[in-house]
Amino acid sequence: MFMLLFVLHDPELLEEVLDAWENAGVSGITILPSTGLSHIRQKHSIRDDLPLIPSMENILNHIEHLNRTIFSIVESQEIVQRVVAATESITGSLCNPDTGILAVIPLAGVYGLKPPHAH
């Protein structure tokens, strides 16, 4: 089993990436807003000027400056390869700047997941 960990730099591509991962065989995906050190240093992600009671517009504008970190656990190297190809079909080559970072981590054990055929 493998954990896929993907930091997507363009949050507007999120829905397309999620669809591509599902089509590649990923059954469960967790999504978190995230930011990197360079964004913090550039003051793009963490704002200290939000009002005490921000408007929905202020919150949404703030959230959109964040990356999305997507992770999932998959069963095989075959699914990993399909996910990498599907991701790059949306983002372009991950070797290009500002596309994202995808890591594949082999897992020694996974607990708490139902097998795909279980209900």
N, C-alpha and C positions, 0 to 999 in steps of 0.2 A: 504494500500500500504506500501511497505517496500523498504528501500535502502539497497543494498548489497554493502559492502565496503571490498575489499579483497586485502591485501598486499601479493603478491607472491614473495617469496625469491629467487626462481630459474627462471630467465627470459627465460631459454631454454624451460620451460614448458608452456610458454604463449599461443602458438597456440593450444596446447591440451586443456588447461583450457578454452580458448574462445570457442572452438568447443563443449566442454562438457556443458558449460553454455547455448549455443544456443540450444543444444539438450534437455536441461532441461526446456526450455521454455522462456529463456531470449531473448528479441528482440533487445535491444539496449545496447551497452557496451562502456564505455569510459575507456581509458587506459592512464596512466601517468607514466613516470619514476619517481622514488622516492628513498629516502634513509632515514635511521633511525639514531638516535643519536649515537648508538654504532658503526656504519660504519664510521661516521664522526670522532669519537674519535680514531678509528683504522686507519684513513687516507686511507680507501679503496675507498671512493666514491667521495670525492671532492679533485681534484688534482689542485695544484697550479703550477705544473711544465709543464703544456701544453704550447707549443710554441705559440707565438702571432698568427701565421697562422698554425694551426695544420693540419697534414695530415688526410685523411679519416681513416687510420688505428688507429691513436691516438684517434680520436673521437669515433670510434666503440669500441675500447678497454675500453675507459672510460665509455661509456654507458652501457656496459655489466656488470659492477660492480654494477649497480643500480637495485633495486627491481622494480617491476611493481605494481602499484596500479590500481585496476580494480574496477569500480563501475557501478551500474545499479539500476534501479527502477523496481520492480516487483509488480504484483497485489495481490498475495496471499501467505499465509503461506505454501501452498502446493508446490508452485514453489520454495520458500525459501528452504524447506527440500530437494527437488530434486537437487538444486544447491549445497547445502552443501555436499550431498552424491556424486554428480558428481565431485566436487572439490577434495574431499578426495580420489576418485578413481584414480586421477592423482597424487596428492601430497603425498598421504599417510595420516595418521591421523594428523589433525592439532594440536593435543596434542604433537606431536613430535617436537623437536627443528628444526629451520631453514626450516620449510615448508611454513608457512605463517600465517596470522591472518585474520580471516573473521568475520566481524561484521554485524549484522542485526539491522537496525534502523527503528522503526515504524514511519510513516510519517503522520502528521496531514493534509497535503494538498500538492498537486503537481500541478504546473501550467506550461503550455507550451508543454505538451506531447499530442500527438494525441491518441485517443482511438485506440486499436488494429484493430478495424474494419473500421476505417476511412481512407480515401486516400488523 
